[in-house]
Amino acid sequence: MATDYDAPRKTDDELNEDSIEELKARRVDKSSGNVDVDEAEHAEGFELPGADLSGEELSVRVLPRQADEFTCSKCFLVHHRSQLAKEVGGMPVCTECAA
């Protein structure tokens, strides 16, 4: 929701003057967005820290560094040659680490 910072703000006295009906209506509006969710079903998608993942296998194809790529000597990530900023002592540095 956008906030108009130029609009006059209510003082503490004005905040206390809100009618009980208006406050009840606000409370009902906030709770109307709640949806009944099965907690057990919702929790199945979460991984707990320290969970045993020894039975899981990863299938990732790793490609060797290509001719138009380099490994940054600062962050050790492989970047395309277009990201080469400079060389320090003969070692390539990417634009992110050079900044």
TAMO-V223435 format. One record per pair of residues at least 12 apart in sequence whose C-alpha atoms are under 8 Angstrom apart, sorted by the first residue. I is the first residue (numbers start at 1). J is the second residue. Records with the same first field share a line. If there is no record, write none. Layout:
I=J ; J
//
This chain:
65=78
68=80 ; 81
69=81
70=84 ; 92
71=92
72=91 ; 92 ; 93 ; 94
73=91 ; 92 ; 93
74=93 ; 94 ; 97
75=97
79=94
83=95
85=98
86=98
//
